[in-house]
Amino acid sequence: MRLGLKIAAWIIFAAIVAMTIGPLWLRPVTPLPANFERFAAFVVLGACFMLAYPRHSMIILICLIVAAGALELAQTIVPGRHGRMVDFAFKFAGVLAGVCAVQASRIMISRA
């Protein structure tokens, strides 16, 4: 099961990278606000990495926040894309929410 979670986490990360710095047509279009999509994608990413690598929560948190920042910076050099601080803020919040949700559930389960 852990191998499947690791594969899923890395596939989600690769998809986010492709949609973030790739051409705009790679980005799926939904009726939801773009900031909600950013937040939700990084919640899922953070949660998947936490489930896949349960002993590395602080490293996961730091690496995913750095990755979110790097992706925003990378957008500034991609034609037709733009990196903005507000977009990074939603990604940062998503990572934090995903990591904290898994960590909180672990604590609750361990106390049960």
Backbone bond lengths (Angstrom), bond angles and torsions (degrees), N, CA, C in turn:
res aa  C-N    CA-C-N  psi(-1)  N-CA   C-N-CA  omega(-1)  CA-C   N-CA-C  phi
1 M - - - 1.451 - - 1.535 110.49 -
2 R 1.321 116.92 -40.73 1.459 120.02 -178.71 1.525 111.04 -63.02
3 L 1.325 117.74 -37.22 1.464 120.61 178.11 1.526 110.35 -61.81
4 G 1.324 117.13 -41.62 1.461 120.87 177.61 1.517 111.76 -62.10
5 L 1.320 117.32 -39.24 1.471 121.17 177.71 1.522 111.31 -67.10
6 K 1.338 116.82 -38.64 1.458 120.19 177.90 1.530 110.51 -64.12
7 I 1.317 115.74 -44.86 1.467 119.82 178.88 1.526 110.14 -62.41
8 A 1.329 116.72 -44.73 1.469 120.52 179.61 1.525 111.23 -61.62
9 A 1.320 117.14 -43.69 1.466 120.69 -179.65 1.523 111.15 -60.45
10 W 1.307 117.25 -44.82 1.466 120.48 -178.54 1.527 112.03 -71.73
11 I 1.326 117.44 -33.79 1.471 120.30 175.82 1.528 109.84 -66.42
12 I 1.317 117.21 -43.25 1.468 120.69 177.49 1.520 110.30 -62.11
13 F 1.320 116.69 -42.76 1.463 119.73 177.91 1.528 110.97 -61.01
14 A 1.324 117.15 -45.75 1.467 121.18 179.64 1.532 110.85 -62.08
15 A 1.321 116.88 -39.90 1.466 120.53 178.87 1.527 110.89 -65.12
16 I 1.321 116.36 -41.28 1.470 120.18 178.40 1.526 110.18 -64.38
17 V 1.316 117.60 -42.07 1.469 120.64 177.81 1.531 109.61 -60.89
18 A 1.326 116.65 -47.20 1.468 120.58 -178.87 1.524 111.38 -61.04
19 M 1.322 116.94 -42.59 1.467 120.01 -178.68 1.525 112.27 -74.56
20 T 1.326 116.77 -25.60 1.459 119.99 -177.53 1.520 112.54 -82.07
21 I 1.319 117.43 -42.42 1.466 118.71 -176.74 1.522 113.22 -111.27
22 G 1.320 116.41 -1.92 1.456 119.95 177.45 1.518 111.12 -83.81
23 P 1.316 116.42 -176.47 1.464 119.97 178.56 1.531 111.36 -63.57
24 L 1.315 115.65 153.41 1.467 120.15 -176.86 1.520 112.94 -59.22
25 W 1.324 117.96 -30.52 1.459 119.13 -178.45 1.525 112.29 -67.48
26 L 1.338 118.30 -16.19 1.469 120.82 175.50 1.523 112.27 -73.29
27 R 1.321 115.53 -23.79 1.463 120.22 -176.75 1.523 109.80 -77.62
28 P 1.330 117.00 123.70 1.469 118.40 178.08 1.527 110.88 -65.45
29 V 1.301 115.72 147.92 1.455 120.71 179.33 1.526 107.97 -107.99
30 T 1.321 115.60 124.76 1.464 121.40 177.17 1.524 108.11 -127.58
31 P 1.313 117.26 166.19 1.462 118.89 177.42 1.533 113.14 -76.70
32 L 1.310 116.60 -3.33 1.466 120.69 -178.40 1.526 110.67 -79.85
33 P 1.329 117.64 154.33 1.465 120.24 175.72 1.531 111.14 -62.15
34 A 1.317 116.79 142.77 1.465 121.52 -177.98 1.528 111.74 -57.87
35 N 1.319 117.71 -37.51 1.465 119.53 179.79 1.522 111.80 -65.98
36 F 1.327 117.36 -34.90 1.467 119.82 175.58 1.523 109.71 -65.94
37 E 1.340 117.03 -41.39 1.461 120.53 178.66 1.529 111.13 -61.12
38 R 1.326 116.29 -43.60 1.467 120.53 178.05 1.527 110.27 -60.10
39 F 1.326 115.35 -49.66 1.458 120.97 -179.11 1.530 110.18 -58.48
40 A 1.325 117.31 -49.93 1.466 121.66 -176.79 1.529 111.55 -63.09
41 A 1.322 117.33 -41.52 1.465 120.17 179.88 1.521 111.02 -60.71
42 F 1.318 116.45 -40.97 1.462 119.39 -178.23 1.527 112.41 -79.74
43 V 1.332 118.50 -24.30 1.473 120.21 170.68 1.521 108.90 -62.67
44 V 1.324 115.72 -49.12 1.470 120.61 -179.78 1.526 110.63 -62.19
45 L 1.332 116.45 -43.34 1.462 120.63 179.42 1.533 111.12 -60.80
46 G 1.321 116.74 -49.17 1.460 120.78 179.40 1.515 112.24 -60.91
47 A 1.320 116.61 -43.37 1.463 120.52 -179.84 1.527 111.20 -65.58
48 C 1.320 117.40 -42.92 1.469 120.24 179.61 1.521 111.74 -62.43
49 F 1.324 117.27 -44.77 1.464 119.26 178.98 1.527 111.18 -65.21
50 M 1.315 117.25 -37.72 1.473 119.93 178.04 1.527 111.32 -64.25
51 L 1.320 116.62 -39.84 1.465 119.96 178.97 1.524 111.56 -71.93
52 A 1.325 116.48 -34.28 1.459 120.82 -177.82 1.526 112.44 -75.98
53 Y 1.329 115.83 -34.49 1.469 121.40 -176.54 1.532 109.16 -127.07
54 P 1.314 118.38 72.15 1.468 121.49 -170.87 1.527 115.66 -65.40
55 R 1.294 118.99 -19.83 1.471 120.82 -178.02 1.521 113.68 -93.02
56 H 1.319 116.99 5.30 1.460 120.04 -172.62 1.527 112.65 -126.75
57 S 1.310 117.44 41.10 1.465 120.32 -172.80 1.529 113.77 -61.24
58 M 1.306 118.94 -43.55 1.466 120.35 -178.27 1.526 111.15 -69.26
59 I 1.322 116.72 -40.50 1.465 120.13 177.58 1.523 110.15 -63.69
60 I 1.320 117.41 -42.11 1.464 121.53 178.35 1.522 109.90 -60.75
61 L 1.311 116.68 -47.89 1.464 120.79 -179.65 1.529 110.59 -57.48
62 I 1.311 116.79 -50.43 1.469 120.48 -178.13 1.526 111.20 -64.33
63 C 1.324 117.17 -47.30 1.469 120.40 -177.14 1.531 112.25 -63.35
64 L 1.325 117.29 -40.38 1.466 119.38 -179.28 1.526 111.74 -71.15
65 I 1.323 117.34 -33.82 1.469 119.59 175.97 1.524 110.18 -67.81
66 V 1.328 116.15 -42.84 1.466 119.77 176.78 1.526 110.32 -62.97
67 A 1.329 117.05 -41.44 1.470 120.91 178.90 1.527 110.80 -62.34
68 A 1.331 117.18 -42.01 1.466 120.38 178.24 1.522 110.68 -61.07
69 G 1.315 116.91 -43.09 1.458 121.15 177.40 1.523 111.99 -65.00
70 A 1.320 116.35 -42.07 1.463 120.56 179.13 1.520 111.25 -64.15
71 L 1.313 116.92 -37.81 1.467 119.93 178.01 1.523 111.30 -65.59
72 E 1.321 116.55 -39.86 1.471 119.05 177.22 1.522 110.55 -65.32
73 L 1.325 117.15 -42.15 1.466 120.33 177.12 1.526 111.10 -63.00
74 A 1.333 116.38 -41.06 1.464 120.44 179.80 1.519 111.39 -61.65
75 Q 1.321 116.54 -32.44 1.465 119.21 179.83 1.526 111.98 -64.35
76 T 1.316 117.67 -24.08 1.460 119.62 -178.78 1.525 112.33 -70.88
77 I 1.336 117.68 -18.18 1.462 119.86 178.99 1.527 112.78 -105.02
78 V 1.333 117.27 -2.52 1.459 121.23 178.87 1.527 108.65 -92.03
79 P 1.328 117.35 123.01 1.468 119.27 179.55 1.538 111.67 -57.86
80 G 1.311 115.63 134.83 1.458 121.08 178.39 1.515 114.65 83.50
81 R 1.325 117.68 -3.91 1.466 121.42 179.42 1.521 108.32 -115.32
82 H 1.302 116.48 162.94 1.461 121.01 178.98 1.522 109.41 -146.45
83 G 1.305 115.49 133.78 1.449 120.85 175.14 1.519 108.93 -96.07
84 R 1.316 116.06 131.37 1.466 119.48 -179.02 1.520 109.37 -131.28
85 M 1.309 114.63 149.44 1.461 120.65 -179.73 1.532 111.15 -62.44
86 V 1.313 117.73 -37.98 1.465 120.52 -179.16 1.538 110.47 -64.72
87 D 1.336 117.08 -36.02 1.464 119.81 176.76 1.527 110.15 -65.55
88 F 1.338 116.07 -42.53 1.462 119.86 176.40 1.526 110.68 -60.44
89 A 1.314 117.38 -39.55 1.468 120.64 -178.95 1.530 111.23 -60.48
90 F 1.338 117.03 -40.80 1.472 119.69 178.94 1.521 110.95 -69.53
91 K 1.318 117.32 -37.41 1.463 120.56 177.29 1.532 110.78 -67.00
92 F 1.326 115.92 -43.51 1.464 121.61 176.80 1.534 110.14 -58.07
93 A 1.324 115.97 -47.53 1.467 120.31 -179.95 1.523 111.25 -63.36
94 G 1.320 117.03 -36.72 1.457 120.61 178.16 1.515 112.02 -65.34
95 V 1.326 116.68 -46.28 1.471 120.43 176.79 1.520 109.75 -57.88
96 L 1.312 116.12 -48.52 1.457 120.75 -178.77 1.527 111.26 -59.82
97 A 1.322 116.81 -43.77 1.471 120.64 -179.99 1.521 111.52 -64.90
98 G 1.322 117.61 -43.45 1.465 120.42 -179.89 1.509 112.55 -64.99
99 V 1.321 115.91 -44.93 1.468 120.63 179.65 1.530 110.18 -65.34
100 C 1.323 116.58 -45.79 1.471 120.31 -178.58 1.526 112.28 -66.55
101 A 1.320 117.35 -35.58 1.468 120.20 179.58 1.525 110.77 -63.65
102 V 1.321 116.56 -44.76 1.468 119.52 179.33 1.522 110.21 -67.89
103 Q 1.316 117.06 -42.47 1.463 119.81 179.86 1.538 110.76 -63.54
104 A 1.315 117.29 -42.30 1.474 120.75 178.66 1.528 110.94 -63.91
105 S 1.333 116.78 -39.57 1.462 118.54 179.02 1.517 110.97 -66.23
106 R 1.322 117.71 -35.77 1.462 121.17 176.76 1.522 110.33 -62.91
107 I 1.299 116.62 -43.25 1.454 120.61 -179.82 1.528 110.22 -64.04
108 M 1.323 116.16 -44.70 1.473 119.57 179.73 1.513 111.94 -63.78
109 I 1.327 117.22 -39.97 1.464 120.77 179.15 1.518 111.14 -67.05
110 S 1.327 116.86 -39.57 1.459 120.06 -178.49 1.527 112.08 -68.14
111 R 1.323 116.66 -25.71 1.462 120.65 179.34 1.518 113.38 -87.99
112 A 1.304 116.19 -11.21 1.474 119.41 -177.85 1.506 112.08 -77.92
